[in-house]
Amino acid sequence: MIWRFLVDEDLPRATAQVLAEAGHEAEDVRGVGLRGHSDSEVFAYAQAHAQIVISADKGFTNTLRFPLGSHAGIVVVRIPDELPTARMHQELLGGLASLSGKDLTGALVIVEIGRVRVRWPFKVIRGRGDLFA
């Protein structure tokens, strides 16, 4: 599955290129005039362009500001800065590969060393007692 990403400025510039080389569409906020802009402005741009925000900023994990199900998806990279950029990219691509074929719309994905956590938006299933999935 090809995803469309907007890479935040707290990740290396090379991240957008690495994602593109892996077959995804990726833009960097520095390339679209959003350097130094607020999380809300970055988020709004991504939503206007149906892009998944990818950032190392923990602020994007705030589901009160960025509610599950209200966006194209958010990926937060929680890899220590001490690791080389190539290793961070390896962990990121590995984490994304583990989600291959899944629709990330509305989901919050957290990529860490050796694991990926996902919070999916709730969906009402009609005809089954209105259960939430």
C-alpha positions as CSV (number, residue, x, y, z in Angstrom):
1,M,0.0,0.0,0.0
2,I,1.3,3.4,-0.9
3,W,0.8,6.1,1.8
4,R,1.1,9.8,1.5
5,F,3.3,11.4,4.2
6,L,4.0,14.9,5.4
7,V,7.3,14.8,7.3
8,D,7.7,17.2,10.2
9,E,10.8,19.3,10.6
10,D,11.9,17.5,13.8
11,L,12.9,14.5,11.6
12,P,15.9,14.4,9.3
13,R,15.4,15.9,5.8
14,A,16.4,12.6,4.4
15,T,13.3,10.9,5.9
16,A,11.0,12.1,3.0
17,Q,13.5,10.7,0.5
18,V,13.8,7.4,2.3
19,L,10.0,7.1,2.4
20,A,9.8,7.9,-1.3
21,E,12.5,5.3,-2.1
22,A,10.3,2.8,-0.3
23,G,7.5,3.5,-2.7
24,H,5.5,6.1,-0.7
25,E,4.7,9.7,-1.5
26,A,6.4,12.0,0.9
27,E,6.8,15.8,1.3
28,D,8.9,17.6,3.9
29,V,7.4,20.6,5.7
30,R,10.6,22.5,4.9
31,G,9.8,22.0,1.2
32,V,6.3,23.3,1.4
33,G,7.0,26.5,3.3
34,L,5.9,25.2,6.8
35,R,9.3,25.4,8.5
36,G,8.8,26.9,12.0
37,H,5.0,26.6,11.8
38,S,2.8,25.3,14.6
39,D,1.7,21.7,14.9
40,S,-1.9,22.9,14.1
41,E,-0.7,24.5,10.9
42,V,1.3,21.4,9.9
43,F,-1.7,19.2,10.7
44,A,-4.1,21.4,8.7
45,Y,-1.9,21.3,5.6
46,A,-1.6,17.5,5.9
47,Q,-5.4,17.1,6.1
48,A,-6.0,19.5,3.2
49,H,-3.7,17.2,1.1
50,A,-4.8,13.9,2.5
51,Q,-1.4,13.2,4.0
52,I,-0.3,11.2,7.1
53,V,1.7,13.4,9.5
54,I,5.0,11.8,10.5
55,S,6.8,13.5,13.3
56,A,8.9,12.9,16.4
57,D,6.9,15.5,18.3
58,K,5.0,13.9,21.2
59,G,2.4,16.7,20.8
60,F,0.9,14.8,17.9
61,T,0.0,12.0,20.4
62,N,-2.5,14.3,22.1
63,T,-5.9,12.7,21.1
64,L,-7.8,15.7,22.5
65,R,-6.0,18.1,20.0
66,F,-5.9,15.5,17.2
67,P,-8.8,13.1,17.8
68,L,-8.6,9.6,16.4
69,G,-10.7,9.3,13.3
70,S,-10.5,13.0,12.4
71,H,-7.4,12.9,10.2
72,A,-5.6,11.0,7.5
73,G,-3.3,9.4,10.1
74,I,-0.5,10.4,12.4
75,V,2.8,8.5,12.9
76,V,5.0,9.5,15.8
77,V,8.6,8.3,15.7
78,R,9.9,7.6,19.3
79,I,13.5,6.6,18.4
80,P,16.3,8.0,20.6
81,D,18.3,10.8,19.0
82,E,21.5,9.0,19.9
83,L,20.8,6.4,17.2
84,P,22.3,7.0,13.8
85,T,19.8,8.4,11.2
86,A,20.2,5.2,9.1
87,R,19.1,3.1,12.1
88,M,16.1,5.4,12.8
89,H,15.0,5.0,9.1
90,Q,15.5,1.2,9.4
91,E,13.2,1.1,12.4
92,L,10.7,3.4,10.8
93,L,10.5,1.5,7.5
94,G,10.3,-1.8,9.4
95,G,7.4,-0.5,11.6
96,L,5.5,0.8,8.6
97,A,6.1,-2.5,6.7
98,S,4.4,-4.3,9.6
99,L,1.3,-2.3,8.8
100,S,1.4,-2.9,5.1
101,G,-2.0,-3.1,3.5
102,K,-3.8,-1.4,6.5
103,D,-5.7,1.8,6.2
104,L,-4.1,4.3,8.6
105,T,-6.9,6.8,8.2
106,G,-7.7,8.2,11.6
107,A,-5.1,6.1,13.4
108,L,-2.3,7.1,15.7
109,V,0.8,5.0,15.1
110,I,3.8,5.1,17.4
111,V,7.1,3.6,16.1
112,E,9.7,2.6,18.7
113,I,12.8,0.4,18.5
114,G,11.5,-3.1,17.7
115,R,7.8,-2.4,18.1
116,V,4.8,-0.5,16.7
117,R,1.8,0.6,18.7
118,V,-1.4,1.6,17.0
119,R,-4.5,3.3,18.3
120,W,-7.3,2.8,15.8
121,P,-10.4,5.0,15.7
122,F,-13.6,3.4,17.0
123,K,-16.2,2.4,14.4
124,V,-19.8,1.8,15.1
125,I,-21.0,-1.6,13.7
126,R,-24.6,-1.3,12.8
127,G,-26.9,-4.2,13.2
128,R,-24.9,-5.8,16.0
129,G,-26.3,-4.0,19.0
130,D,-24.4,-1.0,17.9
131,L,-21.1,-2.4,19.2
132,F,-17.9,-0.4,18.9
133,A,-14.9,-2.0,17.1
